[in-house]
Amino acid sequence: MLKNGLILGIFALLCTGLVALVNGMTKDTIYQQQQQQLKSTLTQVIPDDFHNNDLVNACVWVNSPELLGSKEDLPAYIAKQDNQPVAIAIEAIAPDGYNGEIKLIVGIDNNNQLLGVRTLTHQETPGLGDKIELRKSDWVTTFTNIQWTTNDNTWAVKKDGGKFDQFTGATITPRAYVKAINNAVNFVVQNRKGLYQSGRKCGENHE
């Protein structure tokens, strides 16, 4: 029994060491892939020809449980042209999706025009609510170039009297999504100056 225990202990140590080694070897690769994916997503919500700064590294923390749907800090990326802020890409959460939270990112310029919207994560029903993914439907592209104005009651799905299409057989998902976009832009409009001038840079301590 002692011999078997010793063998199992050695085997466990070897496995732990192997996992640590593999993790160390792949850590940089995984990070690079994550950064490349982030860059690709940001390009979709703020086109490259709109700015000339490194958008990935122009990150600040934002926080607003009421308008951004989370008590946690979320990242926002400030686009600049010749060192002047021209737009912001902000992450937000729709907490009231059909199957839980939907995380999205919205690009807005200084005139409150949407430059693009993309879904980051969700758990919506395949074949119904997952049409918020670009690879499943072009529905998210309908927000591109739409002008946002304060107190615009058309920011809702058509079933609720708004201007945005819902999905056949699924209203809860697009309703939550449209609301989250509207709230995110509202947050930017209220806080744009502060974010541009004194936003907390990503990488700094945040709670």
MDTraj code that builds the backbone (N, CA, C; nanometers):
import mdtraj as md
import numpy as np

residues = "MET LEU LYS ASN GLY LEU ILE LEU GLY ILE PHE ALA LEU LEU CYS THR GLY LEU VAL ALA LEU VAL ASN GLY MET THR LYS ASP THR ILE TYR GLN GLN GLN GLN GLN GLN LEU LYS SER THR LEU THR GLN VAL ILE PRO ASP ASP PHE HIS ASN ASN ASP LEU VAL ASN ALA CYS VAL TRP VAL ASN SER PRO GLU LEU LEU GLY SER LYS GLU ASP LEU PRO ALA TYR ILE ALA LYS GLN ASP ASN GLN PRO VAL ALA ILE ALA ILE GLU ALA ILE ALA PRO ASP GLY TYR ASN GLY GLU ILE LYS LEU ILE VAL GLY ILE ASP ASN ASN ASN GLN LEU LEU GLY VAL ARG THR LEU THR HIS GLN GLU THR PRO GLY LEU GLY ASP LYS ILE GLU LEU ARG LYS SER ASP TRP VAL THR THR PHE THR ASN ILE GLN TRP THR THR ASN ASP ASN THR TRP ALA VAL LYS LYS ASP GLY GLY LYS PHE ASP GLN PHE THR GLY ALA THR ILE THR PRO ARG ALA TYR VAL LYS ALA ILE ASN ASN ALA VAL ASN PHE VAL VAL GLN ASN ARG LYS GLY LEU TYR GLN SER GLY ARG LYS CYS GLY GLU ASN HIS GLU".split()
xyz = np.array([
    [0.0836, -0.1207, 0.0000],
    [0.0000, 0.0000, 0.0000],
    [0.0876, 0.1264, 0.0000],
    [0.1951, 0.1206, 0.0797],
    [0.2867, 0.2347, 0.0852],
    [0.3521, 0.2575, -0.0513],
    [0.3886, 0.1470, -0.1162],
    [0.4514, 0.1552, -0.2476],
    [0.3555, 0.2162, -0.3497],
    [0.2288, 0.1707, -0.3488],
    [0.1282, 0.2238, -0.4411],
    [0.1020, 0.3714, -0.4170],
    [0.0998, 0.4092, -0.2889],
    [0.0799, 0.5501, -0.2559],
    [0.1941, 0.6361, -0.3057],
    [0.3158, 0.5830, -0.2935],
    [0.4328, 0.6572, -0.3405],
    [0.4299, 0.6755, -0.4917],
    [0.3902, 0.5690, -0.5618],
    [0.3808, 0.5753, -0.7083],
    [0.2760, 0.6784, -0.7515],
    [0.1600, 0.6764, -0.6836],
    [0.0538, 0.7722, -0.7158],
    [0.0992, 0.9154, -0.6871],
    [0.1734, 0.9327, -0.5788],
    [0.2217, 1.0664, -0.5451],
    [0.3186, 1.1195, -0.6488],
    [0.4107, 1.0326, -0.6936],
    [0.5061, 1.0722, -0.7969],
    [0.4347, 1.1044, -0.9275],
    [0.3360, 1.0213, -0.9613],
    [0.2588, 1.0416, -1.0843],
    [0.1857, 1.1755, -1.0797],
    [0.1274, 1.2074, -0.9636],
    [0.0550, 1.3344, -0.9485],
    [0.1498, 1.4529, -0.9629],
    [0.2692, 1.4406, -0.9049],
    [0.3672, 1.5483, -0.9161],
    [0.4114, 1.5691, -1.0601],
    [0.4320, 1.4580, -1.1309],
    [0.4718, 1.4664, -1.2709],
    [0.3632, 1.5325, -1.3554],
    [0.2386, 1.4946, -1.3306],
    [0.1258, 1.5538, -1.4049],
    [0.1139, 1.7032, -1.3772],
    [0.1290, 1.7399, -1.2495],
    [0.1220, 1.8811, -1.2127],
    [0.2331, 1.9602, -1.2802],
    [0.3523, 1.9037, -1.2800],
    [0.4649, 1.9700, -1.3442],
    [0.4456, 1.9850, -1.4931],
    [0.3890, 1.8805, -1.5570],
    [0.3643, 1.8845, -1.7007],
    [0.2621, 1.9918, -1.7360],
    [0.1545, 1.9985, -1.6566],
    [0.0511, 2.1004, -1.6802],
    [0.1102, 2.2405, -1.6660],
    [0.1926, 2.2600, -1.5626],
    [0.2554, 2.3911, -1.5415],
    [0.3482, 2.4263, -1.6569],
    [0.4214, 2.3265, -1.7071],
    [0.5131, 2.3494, -1.8189],
    [0.4384, 2.3888, -1.9447],
    [0.3313, 2.3129, -1.9760],
    [0.2511, 2.3423, -2.0955],
    [0.1876, 2.4802, -2.0846],
    [0.1378, 2.5120, -1.9651],
    [0.0760, 2.6429, -1.9443],
    [0.1771, 2.7553, -1.9657],
    [0.2976, 2.7353, -1.9151],
    [0.4013, 2.8360, -1.9328],
    [0.4415, 2.8537, -2.0779],
    [0.4450, 2.7429, -2.1526],
    [0.4860, 2.7471, -2.2927],
    [0.3807, 2.8111, -2.3823],
    [0.2536, 2.7961, -2.3433],
    [0.1451, 2.8449, -2.4297],
    [0.0878, 2.9787, -2.3846],
    [0.1305, 3.0284, -2.2692],
    [0.0736, 3.1514, -2.2139],
    [0.0871, 3.2682, -2.3103],
    [0.2065, 3.2869, -2.3653],
    [0.2290, 3.3992, -2.4564],
    [0.1475, 3.3847, -2.5841],
    [0.1386, 3.2613, -2.6345],
    [0.0616, 3.2365, -2.7565],
    [-0.0852, 3.2677, -2.7364],
    [-0.1384, 3.2230, -2.6231],
    [-0.2796, 3.2483, -2.5919],
    [-0.3046, 3.3989, -2.5806],
    [-0.2136, 3.4690, -2.5136],
    [-0.2277, 3.6138, -2.4975],
    [-0.2267, 3.6834, -2.6332],
    [-0.1353, 3.6432, -2.7199],
    [-0.1267, 3.7033, -2.8528],
    [-0.2541, 3.6788, -2.9333],
    [-0.3098, 3.5590, -2.9216],
    [-0.4341, 3.5274, -2.9922],
    [-0.5501, 3.6113, -2.9383],
    [-0.5529, 3.6295, -2.8064],
    [-0.6583, 3.7117, -2.7456],
    [-0.6477, 3.8561, -2.7917],
    [-0.5264, 3.9073, -2.7988],
    [-0.5055, 4.0445, -2.8433],
    [-0.5433, 4.0605, -2.9902],
    [-0.5120, 3.9592, -3.0706],
    [-0.5468, 3.9644, -3.2125],
    [-0.6980, 3.9610, -3.2316],
    [-0.7667, 3.8796, -3.1510],
    [-0.9127, 3.8729, -3.1577],
    [-0.9741, 4.0061, -3.1142],
    [-0.9183, 4.0653, -3.0102],
    [-0.9669, 4.1955, -2.9632],
    [-0.9487, 4.3008, -3.0716],
    [-0.8327, 4.3023, -3.1340],
    [-0.8059, 4.3987, -3.2406],
    [-0.9043, 4.3823, -3.3551],
    [-0.9333, 4.2571, -3.3922],
    [-1.0285, 4.2301, -3.5005],
    [-1.1681, 4.2809, -3.4653],
    [-1.2092, 4.2580, -3.3402],
    [-1.3415, 4.3024, -3.2966],
    [-1.3497, 4.4544, -3.2949],
    [-1.2461, 4.5197, -3.2435],
    [-1.2459, 4.6655, -3.2378],
    [-1.2509, 4.7267, -3.3776],
    [-1.1849, 4.6624, -3.4729],
    [-1.1871, 4.7117, -3.6110],
    [-1.3277, 4.7069, -3.6686],
    [-1.4076, 4.6130, -3.6228],
    [-1.5444, 4.5995, -3.6720],
    [-1.6387, 4.7051, -3.6154],
    [-1.6061, 4.7585, -3.4980],
    [-1.6950, 4.8597, -3.4383],
    [-1.6410, 5.0013, -3.4527],
    [-1.5098, 5.0136, -3.4780],
    [-1.4502, 5.1432, -3.5136],
    [-1.3501, 5.1164, -3.6258],
    [-1.3857, 5.1443, -3.7500],
    [-1.2984, 5.1148, -3.8640],
    [-1.1603, 5.1780, -3.8500],
    [-1.0595, 5.1103, -3.9027],
    [-0.9208, 5.1573, -3.8922],
    [-0.9005, 5.2958, -3.9528],
    [-0.9737, 5.3256, -4.0602],
    [-0.9539, 5.4554, -4.1259],
    [-1.0168, 5.5709, -4.0475],
    [-1.0795, 5.5371, -3.9349],
    [-1.1436, 5.6392, -3.8527],
    [-1.0467, 5.6970, -3.7499],
    [-0.9356, 5.6269, -3.7249],
    [-0.8414, 5.6704, -3.6223],
    [-0.7006, 5.6283, -3.6615],
    [-0.5996, 5.6853, -3.5918],
    [-0.4621, 5.6456, -3.6201],
    [-0.3830, 5.6161, -3.4925],
    [-0.4529, 5.5827, -3.3841],
    [-0.3849, 5.5394, -3.2623],
    [-0.4012, 5.3889, -3.2436],
    [-0.3271, 5.3337, -3.1477],
    [-0.3349, 5.1912, -3.1160],
    [-0.4547, 5.1698, -3.0251],
    [-0.5640, 5.1274, -3.0823],
    [-0.6905, 5.1203, -3.0106],
    [-0.6861, 5.0177, -2.8967],
    [-0.6191, 4.9065, -2.9188],
    [-0.6127, 4.8016, -2.8163],
    [-0.5531, 4.8543, -2.6864],
    [-0.4537, 4.9411, -2.6978],
    [-0.3851, 4.9929, -2.5797],
    [-0.4396, 5.1279, -2.5325],
    [-0.5497, 5.1721, -2.5924],
    [-0.6130, 5.2979, -2.5504],
    [-0.7356, 5.2661, -2.4656],
    [-0.7139, 5.1821, -2.3665],
    [-0.8243, 5.1267, -2.2880],
    [-0.8400, 5.1982, -2.1544],
    [-0.9658, 5.2254, -2.1172],
    [-0.9970, 5.2820, -1.9855],
    [-1.1091, 5.1997, -1.9234],
    [-1.1141, 5.2004, -1.7904],
    [-1.2212, 5.1298, -1.7205],
    [-1.3455, 5.2179, -1.7104],
    [-1.4601, 5.1556, -1.7240],
    [-1.5872, 5.2261, -1.7064],
    [-1.6736, 5.1450, -1.6099],
    [-1.7638, 5.2127, -1.5430],
    [-1.8489, 5.1437, -1.4473],
    [-1.9815, 5.2165, -1.4327],
    [-2.0887, 5.1434, -1.4548],
    [-2.2228, 5.1969, -1.4334],
    [-2.3206, 5.0803, -1.4329],
    [-2.3529, 5.0265, -1.3150],
    [-2.4464, 4.9143, -1.3085],
    [-2.5795, 4.9437, -1.3781],
    [-2.6234, 5.0685, -1.3680],
    [-2.7533, 5.1053, -1.4250],
    [-2.7506, 5.1062, -1.5777],
    [-2.6475, 5.1640, -1.6366],
    [-2.6458, 5.1808, -1.7822],
    [-2.5613, 5.0770, -1.8563],
    [-2.4649, 5.0172, -1.7879],
    [-2.3791, 4.9191, -1.8541],
    [-2.4088, 4.7761, -1.8115],
    [-2.5021, 4.7591, -1.7197],
    [-2.5533, 4.6262, -1.6880],
    [-2.4657, 4.5399, -1.6006],
    [-2.3635, 4.5974, -1.5354],
    [-2.2746, 4.5172, -1.4529],
    [-2.2178, 4.6009, -1.3397],
    [-2.1985, 4.5378, -1.2238],
    [-2.1340, 4.6052, -1.1113],
    [-1.9825, 4.6073, -1.1296],
    [-1.9326, 4.5217, -1.2182],
    [-1.7888, 4.5140, -1.2427],
    [-1.7441, 4.6218, -1.3415],
    [-1.6168, 4.6584, -1.3329],
    [-1.5590, 4.7484, -1.4320],
    [-1.5591, 4.6795, -1.5686],
    [-1.5833, 4.7583, -1.6712],
    [-1.5798, 4.7091, -1.8084],
    [-1.4842, 4.7971, -1.8892],
    [-1.4230, 4.7422, -1.9937],
    [-1.3286, 4.8216, -2.0727],
    [-1.3969, 4.9054, -2.1803],
    [-1.3361, 5.0192, -2.2072],
    [-1.3754, 5.1033, -2.3196],
    [-1.2472, 5.1465, -2.3888],
    [-1.2534, 5.1656, -2.5202],
    [-1.1336, 5.1942, -2.5993],
    [-1.1530, 5.3258, -2.6742],
    [-1.0618, 5.4191, -2.6492],
    [-1.0764, 5.5535, -2.7051],
    [-0.9994, 5.5656, -2.8359],
    [-1.0714, 5.5931, -2.9437],
    [-1.0102, 5.6114, -3.0754],
    [-0.9704, 5.7578, -3.0927],
    [-0.8477, 5.7784, -3.1422],
    [-0.7981, 5.9144, -3.1631],
    [-0.7472, 5.9324, -3.3060],
    [-0.7694, 6.0506, -3.3581],
    [-0.7138, 6.0906, -3.4875],
    [-0.6210, 6.2082, -3.4612],
    [-0.4907, 6.1878, -3.4875],
    [-0.3904, 6.2910, -3.4585],
    [-0.4005, 6.3388, -3.3139],
    [-0.4135, 6.2416, -3.2236],
    [-0.4155, 6.2631, -3.0793],
    [-0.5423, 6.3305, -3.0265],
    [-0.6436, 6.3441, -3.1125],
    [-0.7715, 6.4000, -3.0692],
    [-0.8769, 6.2890, -3.0637],
    [-0.9458, 6.2729, -2.9506],
    [-1.0478, 6.1686, -2.9390],
    [-1.1605, 6.1883, -3.0414],
    [-1.1918, 6.0831, -3.1127],
    [-1.2954, 6.0924, -3.2156],
    [-1.4089, 5.9924, -3.1949],
    [-1.3846, 5.8889, -3.1151],
    [-1.4872, 5.7865, -3.0960],
    [-1.4484, 5.6988, -2.9779],
    [-1.5407, 5.6172, -2.9345],
    [-1.5138, 5.5252, -2.8246],
    [-1.5867, 5.3937, -2.8493],
    [-1.5184, 5.2844, -2.8209],
    [-1.5800, 5.1515, -2.8264],
    [-1.5975, 5.1046, -2.6826],
    [-1.7186, 5.0759, -2.6436],
    [-1.7462, 5.0463, -2.5035],
    [-1.8169, 4.9119, -2.4889],
    [-1.7701, 4.8325, -2.3941],
    [-1.8369, 4.7063, -2.3654],
    [-1.9551, 4.7319, -2.2725],
    [-2.0580, 4.6513, -2.2905],
    [-2.1768, 4.6622, -2.2067],
    [-2.2391, 4.5246, -2.1942],
    [-2.3278, 4.5094, -2.0986],
    [-2.3954, 4.3817, -2.0764],
    [-2.5459, 4.4027, -2.0755],
    [-2.6144, 4.3184, -2.1513],
    [-2.7601, 4.3117, -2.1426],
    [-2.7913, 4.2032, -2.0397],
    [-2.8321, 4.2402, -1.9190],
    [-2.8509, 4.1400, -1.8137],
    [-2.9782, 4.0580, -1.8286],
    [-3.0658, 4.1011, -1.9182],
    [-3.1978, 4.0405, -1.9289],
    [-3.2191, 3.9635, -2.0581],
    [-3.1132, 3.8983, -2.1074],
    [-3.1287, 3.8104, -2.2227],
    [-3.2166, 3.6913, -2.1874],
    [-3.2576, 3.6167, -2.2856],
    [-3.3479, 3.5034, -2.2617],
    [-3.2826, 3.3981, -2.1726],
    [-3.1533, 3.3737, -2.1947],
    [-3.0816, 3.2731, -2.1160],
    [-2.9700, 3.3325, -2.0315],
    [-2.9821, 3.4584, -1.9979],
    [-2.8807, 3.5200, -1.9133],
    [-2.8158, 3.6400, -1.9790],
    [-2.6984, 3.6753, -1.9312],
    [-2.6296, 3.7948, -1.9762],
    [-2.5799, 3.7834, -2.1199],
    [-2.5868, 3.8963, -2.1902],
    [-2.5293, 3.9096, -2.3241],
    [-2.4265, 4.0218, -2.3174],
    [-2.3025, 3.9908, -2.3518],
    [-2.1989, 4.0946, -2.3532],
    [-2.1790, 4.1422, -2.4964],
    [-2.1763, 4.2724, -2.5145],
    [-2.1607, 4.3297, -2.6471],
    [-2.0650, 4.4474, -2.6421],
    [-2.0261, 4.4955, -2.7573],
    [-1.9397, 4.6125, -2.7655],
    [-1.9958, 4.7063, -2.8708],
    [-1.9964, 4.8353, -2.8380],
    [-2.0593, 4.9366, -2.9226],
    [-1.9583, 5.0461, -2.9558],
    [-1.9483, 5.0834, -3.0824],
    [-1.8633, 5.1939, -3.1238],
    [-1.9471, 5.3174, -3.1533],
    [-1.9114, 5.4316, -3.0924],
    [-1.9885, 5.5558, -3.1079],
    [-1.8928, 5.6711, -3.1351],
    [-1.9243, 5.7548, -3.2340],
    [-1.8381, 5.8698, -3.2601],
    [-1.8836, 5.9910, -3.1791],
    [-1.8172, 6.1027, -3.1968],
    [-1.8469, 6.2216, -3.1167],
    [-1.9796, 6.2876, -3.1520],
    [-2.0390, 6.2463, -3.2630],
    [-2.1699, 6.2978, -3.3017],
    [-2.2823, 6.2028, -3.2615],
    [-2.2481, 6.1046, -3.1784],
    [-2.3445, 6.0049, -3.1300],
    [-2.3996, 5.9169, -3.2426],
    [-2.3178, 5.8938, -3.3418],
    [-2.3542, 5.8002, -3.4472],
    [-2.2868, 5.6664, -3.4198],
    [-2.3640, 5.5598, -3.4277],
    [-2.3091, 5.4275, -3.4055],
    [-2.2224, 5.3863, -3.5241],
    [-2.1010, 5.3423, -3.4942],
    [-2.0088, 5.2983, -3.5986],
    [-2.0132, 5.1472, -3.6171],
    [-2.0616, 5.0773, -3.5164],
    [-2.0713, 4.9318, -3.5254],
    [-2.1065, 4.8715, -3.3912],
    [-2.1660, 4.7539, -3.3966],
    [-2.2020, 4.6783, -3.2761],
    [-2.1683, 4.5316, -3.3004],
    [-2.1112, 4.4650, -3.2009],
    [-2.0827, 4.3217, -3.2119],
    [-2.1114, 4.2529, -3.0788],
    [-2.1498, 4.1268, -3.0888],
    [-2.1734, 4.0439, -2.9713],
    [-2.0431, 3.9777, -2.9292],
    [-2.0125, 3.9825, -2.8002],
    [-1.8907, 3.9206, -2.7486],
    [-1.9179, 3.7823, -2.6903],
    [-2.0149, 3.7726, -2.5999],
    [-2.0520, 3.6430, -2.5421],
    [-2.2019, 3.6400, -2.5160],
    [-2.2581, 3.5208, -2.5198],
    [-2.4005, 3.5035, -2.4895],
    [-2.4305, 3.3560, -2.4700],
    [-2.5505, 3.3278, -2.4207],
    [-2.5969, 3.1898, -2.4050],
    [-2.7372, 3.1747, -2.4632],
    [-2.7689, 3.2544, -2.5629],
    [-2.9038, 3.2526, -2.6186],
    [-2.9299, 3.1248, -2.6992],
    [-3.0567, 3.0967, -2.7202],
    [-3.0997, 2.9715, -2.7819],
    [-3.0524, 2.9584, -2.9261],
    [-2.9814, 2.8500, -2.9596],
    [-2.9391, 2.8280, -3.0989],
    [-3.0579, 2.8258, -3.1940],
    [-3.0436, 2.8949, -3.3053],
    [-3.1506, 2.8989, -3.4048],
    [-3.2530, 3.0071, -3.3813],
    [-3.2489, 3.0694, -3.2640],
    [-3.3441, 3.1774, -3.2320],
    [-3.2657, 3.3011, -3.1857],
    [-3.2318, 3.3035, -3.0572],
    [-3.1626, 3.4192, -3.0018],
    [-3.0200, 3.4365, -3.0480],
    [-2.9587, 3.3303, -3.1023],
    [-2.8186, 3.3437, -3.1429],
    [-2.8018, 3.4231, -3.2721],
    [-2.9099, 3.4779, -3.3241],
    [-2.8997, 3.5634, -3.4428],
    [-2.8340, 3.6979, -3.4103],
    [-2.8007, 3.7187, -3.2841],
    [-2.7233, 3.8366, -3.2473],
    [-2.5755, 3.8183, -3.2845],
    [-2.5382, 3.6979, -3.3243],
    [-2.4025, 3.6717, -3.3732],
    [-2.3953, 3.7050, -3.5218],
    [-2.2897, 3.7712, -3.5624],
    [-2.2742, 3.8082, -3.7025],
    [-2.2632, 3.6858, -3.7921],
    [-2.2038, 3.5782, -3.7426],
    [-2.1891, 3.4587, -3.8256],
    [-2.3213, 3.3843, -3.8449],
    [-2.4222, 3.4207, -3.7661],
    [-2.5537, 3.3580, -3.7806],
    [-2.6533, 3.4474, -3.8530],
    [-2.6327, 3.5788, -3.8453],
    [-2.7268, 3.6735, -3.9045],
    [-2.6588, 3.8096, -3.9169],
    [-2.7072, 3.8919, -4.0109],
    [-2.6520, 4.0270, -4.0247],
    [-2.7321, 4.1291, -3.9442],
    [-2.8142, 4.0809, -3.8514],
    [-2.9002, 4.1691, -3.7730],
    [-2.8209, 4.2779, -3.7010],
    [-2.7046, 4.2453, -3.6440],
    [-2.6281, 4.3452, -3.5690],
    [-2.5773, 4.4581, -3.6593],
    [-2.5681, 4.4341, -3.7886],
    [-2.5190, 4.5384, -3.8791],
    [-2.6238, 4.6469, -3.9029],
    [-2.7489, 4.6208, -3.8639],
    [-2.8536, 4.7215, -3.8838],
    [-2.8335, 4.8442, -3.7944],
    [-2.7476, 4.8312, -3.6928],
    [-2.7222, 4.9454, -3.6041],
    [-2.6145, 5.0386, -3.6580],
    [-2.5376, 4.9925, -3.7552],
    [-2.4275, 5.0724, -3.8090],
    [-2.4788, 5.1998, -3.8746],
    [-2.4172, 5.3116, -3.8392],
    [-2.4478, 5.4443, -3.8949],
    [-2.5814, 5.5016, -3.8479],
    [-2.6421, 5.4410, -3.7491],
    [-2.7658, 5.4973, -3.6935],
    [-2.7319, 5.6112, -3.5970],
    [-2.8030, 5.7193, -3.6088],
    [-2.7831, 5.8360, -3.5229],
    [-2.8627, 5.8186, -3.3936],
    [-2.7951, 5.8400, -3.2817],
    [-2.8613, 5.8310, -3.1516],
    [-2.8948, 5.9701, -3.1008],
    [-3.0155, 5.9862, -3.0499],
    [-3.0560, 6.1134, -2.9910],
    [-3.1185, 6.0892, -2.8541],
    [-3.1096, 6.1871, -2.7684],
    [-3.1629, 6.1748, -2.6329],
    [-3.3151, 6.1595, -2.6348],
    [-3.3633, 6.0744, -2.5461],
    [-3.5083, 6.0523, -2.5299],
    [-3.5767, 6.0077, -2.6587],
    [-3.5079, 5.9255, -2.7359],
    [-3.5649, 5.8711, -2.8596],
    [-3.6398, 5.7427, -2.8262],
    [-3.7730, 5.7482, -2.8277],
    [-3.8519, 5.6311, -2.7887],
    [-3.8629, 5.5261, -2.8982],
    [-3.7942, 5.5483, -3.0100],
    [-3.7942, 5.4457, -3.1148],
    [-3.6827, 5.3435, -3.0943],
    [-3.6007, 5.3624, -2.9880],
    [-3.4967, 5.2645, -2.9574],
    [-3.5588, 5.1454, -2.8853],
    [-3.6292, 5.0664, -2.9642],
    [-3.6972, 4.9466, -2.9142],
    [-3.7285, 4.8588, -3.0343],
    [-3.7660, 4.7355, -3.0092],
    [-3.8067, 4.6484, -3.1200],
    [-3.9447, 4.6900, -3.1679],
    [-3.9763, 4.6532, -3.2902],
    [-4.1023, 4.6959, -3.3506],
    [-4.2235, 4.6481, -3.2716],
    [-4.2114, 4.5328, -3.2077],
    [-4.3223, 4.4820, -3.1278],
    [-4.3559, 4.5755, -3.0120],
    [-4.2554, 4.6534, -2.9675],
    [-4.2754, 4.7490, -2.8584],
    [-4.2917, 4.8919, -2.9095],
    [-4.3148, 4.9064, -3.0405],
    [-4.3345, 5.0387, -3.0980],
    [-4.2081, 5.1053, -3.1460],
    [-4.0969, 5.0314, -3.1489],
    [-3.9700, 5.0885, -3.1927],
    [-3.9421, 5.0643, -3.3397],
    [-3.8146, 5.0825, -3.3801],
    [-3.7780, 5.0747, -3.5220],
    [-3.6912, 4.9546, -3.5570],
    [-3.6632, 4.8690, -3.4582],
    [-3.5734, 4.7568, -3.4839],
    [-3.6494, 4.6249, -3.4931],
    [-3.6096, 4.5447, -3.5905],
    [-3.6732, 4.4147, -3.6091],
    [-3.6415, 4.3211, -3.4935],
    [-3.7400, 4.2408, -3.4536],
    [-3.7142, 4.1312, -3.3632],
    [-3.6962, 4.0037, -3.4469],
    [-3.6635, 3.8935, -3.3832],
    [-3.6468, 3.7686, -3.4558],
    [-3.7782, 3.6919, -3.4551],
    [-3.8035, 3.6178, -3.5591],
    [-3.9213, 3.5320, -3.5621],
    [-3.9138, 3.4309, -3.4488],
    [-4.0115, 3.4341, -3.3607],
    [-4.0150, 3.3402, -3.2494],
    [-3.9290, 3.3809, -3.1311],
    [-3.8650, 3.4975, -3.1405],
    [-3.7783, 3.5409, -3.0301],
    [-3.7784, 3.6924, -3.0212],
    [-3.8384, 3.7440, -2.9156],
    [-3.8433, 3.8886, -2.8945],
    [-3.7578, 3.9320, -2.7756],
    [-3.7458, 3.8453, -2.6761],
    [-3.6756, 3.8822, -2.5533],
    [-3.5302, 3.9183, -2.5815],
    [-3.4628, 3.8386, -2.6643],
    [-3.3208, 3.8625, -2.6921],
    [-3.2971, 3.9971, -2.7604],
    [-3.3623, 4.0248, -2.8753],
    [-3.3389, 4.1551, -2.9390],
    [-3.3866, 4.2723, -2.8547],
    [-3.4903, 4.2521, -2.7756],
    [-3.5385, 4.3595, -2.6872],
    [-3.4289, 4.3967, -2.5869],
    [-3.3687, 4.2957, -2.5244],
    [-3.2623, 4.3191, -2.4275],
    [-3.1405, 4.3818, -2.4950],
    [-3.1108, 4.3387, -2.6163],
    [-2.9938, 4.3861, -2.6901],
    [-3.0076, 4.5334, -2.7264],
    [-3.1218, 4.5704, -2.7809],
    [-3.1465, 4.7098, -2.8190],
    [-3.1412, 4.8004, -2.6963],
    [-3.1993, 4.7548, -2.5886],
    [-3.1975, 4.8327, -2.4639],
    [-3.0548, 4.8539, -2.4158],
    [-2.9715, 4.7496, -2.4242],
    [-2.8327, 4.7591, -2.3784],
    [-2.7532, 4.8587, -2.4630],
    [-2.7752, 4.8577, -2.5940],
    [-2.7068, 4.9539, -2.6816],
    [-2.7483, 5.0956, -2.6459],
    [-2.8777, 5.1164, -2.6332],
    [-2.9304, 5.2487, -2.5998],
    [-2.8713, 5.2994, -2.4686],
    [-2.8650, 5.2115, -2.3689],
    [-2.8098, 5.2510, -2.2390],
    [-2.6606, 5.2811, -2.2478],
    [-2.5875, 5.2005, -2.3262],
    [-2.4434, 5.2210, -2.3395],
    [-2.4122, 5.3556, -2.4047],
    [-2.4854, 5.3889, -2.5094],
    [-2.4633, 5.5177, -2.5755],
    [-2.5017, 5.6314, -2.4813],
    [-2.6085, 5.6125, -2.4079],
    [-2.6502, 5.7130, -2.3094],
    [-2.5386, 5.7367, -2.2074],
    [-2.4733, 5.6287, -2.1642],
    [-2.3614, 5.6422, -2.0697],
    [-2.2480, 5.7236, -2.1311],
    [-2.2144, 5.6935, -2.2558],
    [-2.1057, 5.7660, -2.3228],
    [-2.1394, 5.9138, -2.3345],
    [-2.2619, 5.9441, -2.3738],
    [-2.3035, 6.0833, -2.3902],
    [-2.2908, 6.1589, -2.2573],
    [-2.3277, 6.0938, -2.1489],
    [-2.3219, 6.1583, -2.0181],
    [-2.1797, 6.1727, -1.9644],
    [-2.0889, 6.0845, -2.0076],
    [-1.9563, 6.0785, -1.9456],
    [-1.8402, 6.0959, -2.0433],
    [-1.8687, 6.1315, -2.1667],
    [-1.7649, 6.1355, -2.2709],
    [-1.6459, 6.2242, -2.2309],
    [-1.6721, 6.3431, -2.1838],
    [-1.5643, 6.4368, -2.1521],
    [-1.4704, 6.3791, -2.0462],
    [-1.5281, 6.3229, -1.9405],
    [-1.4468, 6.2656, -1.8340],
    [-1.3657, 6.1460, -1.8808],
    [-1.4260, 6.0622, -1.9657],
    [-1.3554, 5.9446, -2.0173],
    [-1.2378, 5.9859, -2.1056],
    [-1.2596, 6.0876, -2.1854],
    [-1.1537, 6.1350, -2.2741],
    [-1.0387, 6.2002, -2.1978],
    [-1.0723, 6.2694, -2.0895],
    [-0.9708, 6.3493, -2.0205],
    [-0.9047, 6.2779, -1.9037],
    [-0.9798, 6.1958, -1.8318],
    [-0.9230, 6.1392, -1.7087],
    [-0.9725, 5.9981, -1.6791],
    [-0.9954, 5.9213, -1.7839],
    [-1.0399, 5.7842, -1.7624],
    [-0.9333, 5.7002, -1.6930],
    [-0.9752, 5.6014, -1.6123],
    [-0.8811, 5.5123, -1.5454],
    [-0.8261, 5.4129, -1.6466],
    [-0.6996, 5.4148, -1.6681],
    [-0.6399, 5.3287, -1.7694],
    [-0.6499, 5.1820, -1.7299],
    [-0.6783, 5.0959, -1.8243],
    [-0.6803, 4.9528, -1.8003],
    [-0.5405, 4.9089, -1.7558],
    [-0.5358, 4.8203, -1.6598],
    [-0.4082, 4.7804, -1.6031],
    [-0.3870, 4.8415, -1.4673],
    [-0.4557, 4.9545, -1.4422],
    [-0.4521, 5.0121, -1.3089],
    [-0.5472, 4.9344, -1.2204],
    [-0.5285, 4.9427, -1.0901],
    [-0.6155, 4.8716, -0.9976],
    [-0.7585, 4.9173, -1.0159],
    [-0.8499, 4.8214, -1.0181],
    [-0.9911, 4.8536, -1.0284],
    [-1.0692, 4.7558, -0.9443],
    [-1.1891, 4.7988, -0.9016],
    [-1.2698, 4.7156, -0.8141],
    [-1.4013, 4.6846, -0.8830],
])
top = md.Topology()
chain = top.add_chain()
for i, resn in enumerate(residues, 1):
    res = top.add_residue(resn, chain, resSeq=i)
    for name in ("N", "CA", "C"):
        top.add_atom(name, md.element.get_by_symbol(name[0]), res)
traj = md.Trajectory(xyz[None], top)
